[in-house]
Amino acid sequence: MTRQRTPEDARFWLREADERLTHAGRYVADENPKILCEQAAYAAEFAIKGVIVARGVNFRFTHDIRALLEEAREAGERIPPELERAKQLTAYGGAGRYEFDGDPDAARVSKNDYDDALDAATATVRWAHERVERLLRKRDRPTGGAEG
């Protein structure tokens, strides 16, 4: 049985997202940034999970960014178009990392790919912070309201 989530749980997921985004931003020239892209994927994943929790919904256990965005949409979120780019991050995180097995060349990530991944994750984390804080303020208001 899954326990009821609390506002602090949403903030936990945002702290995790921030930490992963910080790690993702530590680019070193001449190193394959694949692992940094993985951290970017986790940052986006955790950020979206924070929004879902702030909506009062328990998320499915998945690393699939597309599925998590859809779950957030089903919970009542309007997903901004710029977050569509985050779907590409699934290839770097969770089960997506196994796509690289047996093909070392496929595991090579370009600087442009890294920049795109970091931008997508940054936009997702920024959006999640805004949404979680707004949702939690709404939840804490005694009279509610129509804010969504």
Salt bridges, closest charged atoms under 4 A:
GLU8 OE2 - ARG15 NH1 3.01
ASP9 OD2 - ARG3 NH1 2.93
ASP18 OD1 - HIS129 NE2 2.77
GLU38 OE1 - ARG97 NH1 3.87
GLU45 OE2 - LYS49 NZ 2.69
GLU45 OE1 - HIS63 ND1 2.99
GLU70 OE1 - ARG73 NH1 2.87
GLU71 OE1 - ARG60 NE 3.07
GLU77 OE2 - ARG55 NE 2.79
GLU77 OE1 - ARG131 NE 2.76
GLU84 OE2 - ARG73 NH2 3.57
GLU84 OE1 - LYS87 NZ 2.42
ASP115 OD1 - LYS111 NZ 2.73
GLU133 OE2 - ARG11 NE 3.77
GLU147 OE2 - ARG134 NE 2.91
GLU147 OE1 - ARG141 NH2 2.43
